[in-house]
Amino acid sequence: MKKQIKHIVAASILVIGLAQTSCKDDFLDTTDPTRVGADLFYKDQKQLEQALNGVYGYLQAVTNTAYIFQEFNTDNTTLDFNPLDRGGAAGWEAFEFSTVNSGNGEISNMWNAYYAALYNVNFTLEKIAASTATIDPTAKAEIEGQLKFLRAYYYFHLVQYFGDVVLVTSTLKTPDEAFTLLRSPEAEVYAQIEKDLKEAAEALPVKYNAANAGRVTKGAALSLLGKVYLTKKQYAEAVTTLQQVLPLGYGLNTNYADNFDPTKKNGIESVFEVQYQGGNDLGEWSNFIYVFAPRLSLGAITGYANVNPSGRNIPTRDMIAAYEPNDLRKDISLKEGYTNAKGEYIAIPFVNKYNYKHTIAGRTDTNWPVIRYADVLLMLAEAINEQTGPTDEAYGYLNQVRARAGLDPVSGLDANAFRETVLHERRVELAFENHRWFDLRRTKNPTELAAFLNAYAAQEKASPTVDRGGVAFNALDYVYEPHEYLFPIPAPQILINDKLTQNPGY
């Protein structure tokens, strides 16, 4: 029994990988004749591609709640406060009010989702390596390249969230191994990320046919590698890498809204986006507008009054004020209110980017943009400025993005002013696409980030974006400390494996 319990704990808590036990007399070990075992799979190219599709599916689980960790905890968004229901106070609301601790359930869920995805990446890579299937070498390399990109993508998030993390590139053979794993230094994690992305970029094609649109490409691997270098402040490498993306056929959509329109998925500006499909019972739909719409809007925004929105990720007053006059992106990205069924205008803002007509309540067809070409251009502008100061080339990349938004070009800035301008441009161009937290961490040290967020907090407390129904702020709300630059390691992980250390301050 103890052995079985250890298996369950290793699977459900650490979610890195385990092997099946062998118990000849236990009926629980009987093979299900309706399922194909792993040892009988991975026998041909079709099966390898089916396995790859399954690994892609984990992107949705990670993406569905990413706004909590990448937008909600910044100056971009807040919540439609519900004074009658404080059930989320210890979970998702804690990211808005900076009251996150190691027992936070959202942190545990997020950790488990990432490591579940990583286990499947590692497992599939191992099975491909061991497969005796006759498969075209180029196709095999492409599958491996996509898997390595995904592994790098997940670890790039984890290392920014937690700093040192458990680094595993192979599945565990016994559950006991899960109880001895240590956190690897950031440098080692980044080294693995870079290795995976370089190998992915070498193996992946520039473009797929229409049937495989949405898969990871060479441009996605190079773009993510450039972002890794930018994050590590290796500016020369960032510039060289990102410049390789420019001739690959990407461009800016003339209409900013085309980036989010579900009828125009994977277009010219899309470098990589998470795929969703609504309008059916296949379980692949998105529902972002239902999460983001004000909680009492009923069907005024979604069109379906039988599904209650959650009122999360509400644009802040500060975010709304960040748009320059006549910025074409503002009305596409957000609305400052809605008209209810009684014809009353309710001044609660909401994210509008993912608000498109759909045929089944709660099941939208909108993809989630991960990397757009506009992101690449702004990263290039930032990296060039950090390396040499603002040059004509850097201005060109920045002003391409501004021109599409209907804004005048900028010029005559020093390096500091250019840096702030690019950060501001990233905020409005990539608003509500889960970039803000990582952008703030990249451009500010822990002390600077705490001061920045405390200044925002004072503003939000003085004039909340959404009325709180007479409920006062808690004394601990909106108090940011430098140690919150990193998230806490989930308490259940440390409880199970006492060799894992906690981040300072938690």
C-alpha positions in Angstrom: 0.0 0.0 0.0 2.8 2.4 0.9 4.3 1.9 -2.5 1.0 2.6 -4.3 0.6 5.8 -2.2 4.0 7.0 -3.2 3.1 6.4 -6.8 0.0 8.5 -6.5 1.8 11.3 -4.7 4.6 11.4 -7.2 2.1 11.6 -10.1 -0.3 14.1 -8.6 2.0 16.4 -6.7 5.3 16.6 -8.7 3.8 15.5 -12.1 7.2 14.9 -13.6 6.9 11.2 -14.4 6.7 7.7 -13.0 6.8 4.1 -14.1 4.1 1.6 -13.7 4.4 -0.9 -10.8 4.3 -4.6 -11.4 1.9 -6.7 -9.3 1.1 -10.1 -10.9 -1.9 -10.8 -8.6 -3.4 -7.4 -8.6 -6.4 -7.1 -11.0 -5.7 -3.3 -11.2 -2.7 -4.1 -13.4 -4.8 -5.8 -16.0 -4.3 -4.4 -19.5 -7.3 -2.6 -20.9 -7.9 -4.2 -24.3 -9.6 -1.1 -25.6 -6.5 1.0 -25.3 -3.2 0.9 -27.1 -0.2 0.7 -24.7 2.7 3.0 -25.1 5.0 0.0 -26.1 2.7 -0.7 -29.0 2.5 2.8 -30.2 5.1 5.1 -32.0 5.4 2.5 -34.7 5.0 4.7 -37.8 5.0 8.4 -38.8 1.2 8.7 -38.4 1.4 7.5 -34.8 4.3 9.9 -34.0 2.3 12.8 -35.4 -0.7 11.7 -33.3 1.5 11.7 -30.2 2.8 15.1 -31.1 -0.8 16.4 -31.4 -1.5 15.2 -27.9 1.5 17.1 -26.6 0.3 20.3 -28.3 -3.0 19.9 -26.4 -1.2 20.7 -23.1 -0.6 24.3 -24.4 -4.3 25.0 -23.8 -4.1 23.9 -20.1 -1.2 26.3 -19.5 -2.6 29.1 -21.5 -6.2 29.1 -20.1 -5.0 30.6 -16.7 -1.8 32.3 -17.8 -3.5 35.7 -17.5 -3.4 35.3 -13.7 0.4 35.2 -13.6 1.3 37.5 -16.5 -1.4 40.2 -16.7 -3.5 40.1 -13.5 -0.6 40.7 -11.2 0.5 43.8 -13.1 -0.8 47.4 -13.6 -2.7 46.2 -16.7 -5.7 44.5 -15.2 -7.8 44.1 -12.1 -11.0 42.4 -11.2 -14.7 43.1 -11.1 -14.9 42.9 -7.3 -17.7 40.8 -5.9 -18.4 41.9 -2.3 -20.8 38.9 -1.8 -18.3 36.2 -2.9 -14.8 36.1 -1.5 -14.2 32.5 -2.6 -11.3 33.5 -4.8 -9.5 35.7 -2.3 -6.9 33.1 -1.4 -6.5 31.9 -4.9 -6.6 34.0 -8.1 -7.5 37.3 -6.4 -4.2 37.1 -4.4 -2.3 37.9 -7.6 -4.2 41.1 -8.0 -3.7 42.2 -4.4 -0.2 40.8 -3.9 -1.1 38.4 -1.2 0.3 35.3 -2.8 1.9 32.7 -0.5 3.3 29.2 -1.0 -0.1 27.6 -0.2 -1.8 29.4 -3.1 -3.8 26.8 -5.1 -3.3 28.6 -8.4 0.5 28.4 -8.0 0.2 24.6 -7.4 -2.1 24.1 -10.3 0.2 26.1 -12.6 3.3 24.1 -11.5 1.5 20.8 -12.0 0.2 21.9 -15.5 3.7 22.8 -16.7 5.3 19.7 -15.4 2.6 17.5 -16.8 3.2 19.1 -20.2 7.0 18.6 -19.8 6.6 15.0 -18.8 4.7 14.4 -22.1 7.3 16.2 -24.1 10.1 14.2 -22.6 8.2 10.9 -22.9 7.4 11.5 -26.6 11.0 12.5 -27.3 12.2 9.3 -25.7 9.8 7.1 -27.6 10.7 8.7 -30.9 14.4 8.1 -30.2 13.8 4.5 -29.4 11.3 3.9 -32.3 12.2 1.5 -35.0 9.6 3.0 -37.3 10.5 3.8 -40.9 10.1 7.5 -41.0 11.5 10.2 -43.3 14.4 11.7 -41.4 13.3 15.3 -42.2 9.8 14.6 -40.8 11.3 13.0 -37.7 13.6 16.0 -37.1 10.6 18.3 -37.5 8.6 16.4 -34.9 11.6 16.5 -32.5 12.1 20.2 -33.2 8.6 21.0 -32.3 8.9 19.1 -29.0 12.1 20.8 -28.1 10.5 24.2 -28.8 7.7 23.3 -26.4 10.1 22.2 -23.7 12.0 25.4 -24.0 8.8 27.4 -24.0 7.6 25.8 -20.8 11.0 26.2 -19.0 11.3 29.8 -20.1 8.1 30.5 -18.3 9.0 28.5 -15.2 12.5 30.1 -14.8 11.0 33.5 -15.0 8.2 32.6 -12.5 10.4 30.8 -9.9 14.1 31.3 -10.7 15.8 28.0 -10.0 13.5 25.1 -11.0 13.5 21.4 -11.2 15.1 20.6 -14.6 14.2 17.3 -16.2 14.8 16.3 -19.8 13.9 12.6 -19.4 11.2 10.7 -17.7 11.8 9.1 -14.3 12.1 5.4 -14.1 10.8 5.0 -10.5 8.6 7.3 -8.4 11.3 7.4 -5.7 13.4 9.6 -8.0 10.8 12.3 -7.7 11.5 12.7 -4.0 15.2 13.4 -4.6 15.0 16.1 -7.3 16.6 19.4 -6.6 16.1 22.8 -8.1 18.7 23.5 -10.9 20.3 26.9 -11.0 18.8 29.4 -13.5 22.0 29.3 -15.6 21.5 25.6 -16.2 17.9 26.0 -17.1 18.7 28.8 -19.5 21.4 26.7 -21.1 18.9 23.9 -21.8 16.4 26.4 -23.1 19.0 27.8 -25.6 20.1 24.3 -26.6 16.6 23.2 -27.3 15.7 26.3 -29.3 18.9 26.3 -31.4 18.2 22.6 -32.3 14.6 23.4 -33.0 15.5 26.3 -35.3 17.8 24.1 -37.3 15.2 21.3 -37.7 12.0 23.3 -38.3 10.6 24.5 -41.6 9.8 28.2 -42.4 6.2 27.3 -43.2 3.8 24.4 -43.2 0.9 23.6 -45.5 -2.6 24.8 -44.6 -3.4 21.4 -43.0 -0.6 21.9 -40.4 -1.0 25.7 -39.8 -0.3 26.6 -36.2 2.6 24.2 -35.7 5.9 25.5 -34.4 8.1 26.9 -37.2 11.7 28.1 -37.6 10.5 31.7 -37.1 8.9 30.8 -33.7 12.0 29.1 -32.5 14.2 32.0 -33.5 11.8 34.6 -32.0 11.6 32.8 -28.7 15.4 32.4 -28.6 15.7 36.1 -29.3 13.4 36.8 -26.4 15.5 34.5 -24.2 18.7 36.5 -25.1 16.8 39.8 -24.5 15.8 38.6 -21.1 19.3 37.6 -20.2 20.5 41.0 -21.5 22.7 39.4 -24.2 21.7 42.1 -26.6 24.1 41.3 -29.4 22.9 37.8 -29.6 19.3 39.0 -29.4 19.8 41.3 -32.4 21.5 38.7 -34.5 18.9 36.1 -33.7 15.8 38.3 -34.2 17.2 39.7 -37.5 17.0 36.1 -38.9 13.2 36.3 -38.5 12.8 39.3 -40.7 13.3 37.6 -44.1 11.0 34.6 -43.2 7.8 36.1 -44.7 6.1 37.7 -41.8 4.5 41.1 -41.8 2.1 43.4 -39.9 -1.6 43.0 -40.6 -3.0 46.2 -42.0 -5.9 45.9 -39.6 -4.8 45.3 -36.0 -8.0 43.4 -35.3 -7.1 40.7 -37.8 -4.6 39.3 -35.3 -7.5 38.1 -33.1 -10.3 37.4 -35.5 -11.0 33.7 -35.4 -11.8 33.7 -39.2 -8.2 34.9 -39.9 -6.2 32.6 -37.7 -2.4 32.0 -38.2 -2.1 35.0 -40.6 0.9 36.8 -41.8 1.6 38.4 -38.4 1.3 35.2 -36.4 4.6 33.7 -35.4 3.0 31.3 -33.0 -0.4 31.0 -31.4 -2.2 28.5 -29.3 -4.9 26.8 -31.3 -8.5 26.5 -30.2 -11.7 25.4 -32.0 -15.2 26.3 -30.9 -18.6 25.4 -32.3 -18.5 21.7 -31.5 -18.2 19.1 -28.8 -14.6 18.2 -29.3 -13.4 20.0 -26.1 -10.9 22.2 -27.9 -12.8 25.5 -27.5 -11.6 28.7 -25.8 -13.7 30.9 -23.5 -11.6 34.0 -22.7 -14.4 36.5 -23.2 -16.5 34.6 -20.6 -13.6 34.9 -18.1 -12.9 38.5 -18.9 -16.4 40.1 -19.3 -17.8 41.9 -16.2 -19.6 39.4 -14.0 -23.1 41.1 -14.1 -23.0 41.7 -17.9 -24.8 38.4 -18.5 -25.3 38.2 -22.3 -24.7 41.9 -23.1 -21.1 41.1 -24.2 -21.0 37.4 -24.9 -24.4 37.2 -26.5 -25.4 34.3 -24.1 -27.2 35.3 -20.9 -27.3 31.7 -19.7 -23.5 31.7 -18.9 -22.3 34.1 -16.2 -19.0 35.8 -17.0 -16.2 35.8 -14.3 -15.2 39.5 -14.3 -11.5 38.8 -14.3 -8.7 40.6 -16.1 -10.6 43.9 -16.1 -8.5 46.7 -17.8 -7.4 49.2 -15.2 -7.8 53.0 -15.4 -4.1 53.2 -15.7 -4.1 50.8 -18.7 -6.9 52.8 -20.4 -5.0 56.0 -19.9 -1.9 54.5 -21.4 -3.3 54.8 -25.0 -2.4 58.0 -26.9 -5.2 59.9 -28.5 -6.4 58.3 -31.8 -4.6 55.0 -31.1 -6.5 52.6 -33.3 -5.7 49.7 -31.0 -7.6 51.0 -28.0 -11.1 50.3 -29.2 -10.1 46.9 -30.5 -8.3 45.9 -27.3 -10.8 47.1 -24.7 -14.1 48.7 -24.1 -14.7 51.1 -21.2 -18.2 49.8 -20.5 -21.3 48.0 -21.9 -25.0 48.5 -22.3 -27.1 46.0 -20.3 -30.5 44.5 -21.2 -32.3 47.5 -19.6 -30.5 49.9 -21.9 -28.3 51.2 -19.1 -24.6 52.0 -19.7 -22.4 50.3 -17.1 -18.9 51.8 -16.9 -17.0 48.7 -16.1 -14.3 48.1 -18.7 -13.5 44.8 -20.3 -11.0 43.1 -22.6 -12.4 43.1 -26.1 -9.7 41.5 -28.1 -11.2 38.0 -27.9 -14.8 39.1 -28.3 -16.2 37.5 -31.5 -19.5 35.9 -32.4 -19.7 32.2 -31.7 -22.4 29.5 -32.1 -22.4 27.7 -28.8 -22.5 29.4 -25.4 -19.1 29.3 -23.6 -17.3 27.8 -26.6 -15.4 30.4 -28.6 -13.1 29.8 -31.5 -10.5 32.4 -30.7 -6.8 31.4 -30.6 -4.4 32.9 -28.2 -1.4 34.9 -29.7 1.9 33.9 -28.2 4.4 35.6 -30.5 3.4 38.1 -33.2 5.6 39.8 -35.7 5.0 43.2 -33.9 6.5 41.6 -30.8 9.6 40.7 -32.9 10.0 44.2 -34.2 9.7 45.8 -30.7 12.2 43.3 -29.3 14.6 44.2 -32.0 14.1 47.9 -31.3 14.7 47.3 -27.6 17.8 45.1 -28.1 19.5 47.5 -30.5 18.9 50.4 -28.2 20.4 48.5 -25.2 23.4 47.6 -27.3 24.2 50.9 -29.1 21.5 53.4 -28.3 18.6 54.4 -30.6 19.6 54.0 -34.2 17.7 54.6 -37.4 17.2 50.9 -37.6 15.7 50.8 -34.1 13.4 53.7 -34.8 12.3 52.0 -38.0 11.1 48.9 -36.1 9.4 50.9 -33.4 7.7 53.3 -35.9 6.4 50.4 -38.1 4.3 49.3 -35.1 3.2 52.8 -34.3 2.2 53.6 -37.9 -0.1 50.6 -38.0 -1.8 52.0 -34.9 -2.3 55.4 -36.7 0.3 57.2 -34.5 3.0 59.6 -35.5 6.6 58.4 -35.5 8.9 59.1 -32.6 12.5 60.5 -32.9 15.2 62.4 -31.1 15.2 60.3 -27.9 18.1 59.3 -25.8 18.7 55.7 -24.8 16.7 56.0 -21.6 13.7 57.7 -23.2 13.8 55.2 -26.1 13.8 52.3 -23.6 10.7 53.7 -21.8 9.0 54.4 -25.1 9.5 50.8 -26.3 8.2 49.4 -23.0 5.2 51.7 -23.3 4.6 50.6 -26.9 4.8 47.0 -25.9 2.2 47.6 -23.2 -0.4 48.9 -25.6 0.5 46.8 -28.6 0.5 43.5 -26.7 -2.1 44.4 -24.1 -3.9 41.4 -22.6 -1.7 39.0 -24.5 0.3 37.9 -21.4 3.5 39.9 -21.9 3.3 42.6 -19.2 4.7 40.7 -16.2 7.7 39.3 -18.0 8.4 42.8 -19.6 8.4 44.4 -16.2 10.7 41.8 -14.8 13.1 42.1 -17.7 13.4 45.9 -17.5 13.4 46.4 -13.7 15.3 44.8 -10.8 13.3 43.5 -7.8 13.5 46.8 -5.9 12.5 48.9 -8.9 9.6 46.5 -9.7 8.3 46.7 -6.1 8.4 50.5 -6.2 6.7 50.6 -9.6 3.9 48.3 -8.5 3.4 50.1 -5.2 3.0 53.4 -7.1 0.3 51.7 -9.2 -1.3 50.2 -6.1 -1.6 53.6 -4.4 -3.4 54.9 -7.5 -5.7 51.9 -7.7 -6.5 52.0 -4.0 -7.3 55.7 -4.1 -9.6 55.3 -7.1 -10.5 51.6 -7.8 -11.3 50.8 -11.4 -14.4 48.9 -10.3 -16.5 49.8 -7.3 -15.9 47.5 -4.3 -19.5 47.7 -2.9 -18.3 49.4 0.3 -15.7 46.7 1.1 -12.5 48.3 2.4 -9.1 47.1 1.3 -7.2 44.8 3.6 -4.1 46.2 5.2 -2.0 43.6 3.3 -3.6 44.4 -0.1 -1.4 46.0 -2.7 1.8 45.8 -0.6 4.6 44.7 -2.9 8.0 43.5 -1.7 11.1 43.0 -3.7 11.0 39.2 -3.0 7.8 39.0 -5.0 9.9 39.3 -8.1 9.8 35.5 -7.9 6.7 33.3 -7.1 6.9 30.9 -4.2 7.6 27.3 -4.8 4.2 25.5 -4.1 4.1 24.3 -0.5 2.9 20.8 -1.5 6.0 20.3 -3.5 8.2 21.1 -0.5 6.0 19.0 1.8 6.5 15.9 -0.4 10.2 16.6 -1.3 12.0 18.4 1.5 15.1 18.7 -0.7 13.3 21.5 -2.6 14.2 24.9 -1.2 11.7 27.8 -0.9 12.3 31.2 -2.5 13.4 33.9 0.1 10.6 35.9 1.7 7.9 33.2 1.5 
